[in-house]
């Protein structure tokens, strides 16, 4: 019924086209748009898993005995499940400073980030990224990615470059999720989640502040930091906010 409704919509919206003349990418665009509005949590997790699998295939992943993997496993050994969600961790051996988490419970940490952060700071950043998942920000990012997929498919049809772009619903999602930026409110809420996560588990909450301070200090001079800093703006102000909260909570003077 959904497919019929989309086809009818396309026919009535573009009256000069017959059913046989409707390009498959137009139909796919309609399906993408529909799915972005009606996704269930299970579907979001499934699409996220596909996107992460695609990213894993496109990046050098540290092996099970790699020093980076061993270090990350040591850092997260107490946190294989967070908020009831099983987490799978991997390291991308690339120099960029970045990390992300997706709705299926995948967490990916880049070598470049691990090179400049302490263990506690890495855990603080992971807590922040998981916060986006728990707060459903990643769910919204997936819906946005599917909307972009719909627009891309429609643009491909109109521009006559059919076949050059992916027609699957996951096409382009991986790249979008990797560079997704969240609103100031979402970033603040993810910071708060990480702060609470660290405090609840007996870690030093200031690790979150010092991680932001490192990003603020180094961001202006290293191309490796461009992506992470651009998607996580105002690092110094966020560090100051964490320190102020820790002072209010009596954790520092």
Order of alpha helices (4+ residues) and beta strands (2+ residues): alpha-alpha-alpha-alpha-beta-beta-beta-beta-beta-alpha-alpha-alpha-alpha-alpha-alpha-alpha-alpha
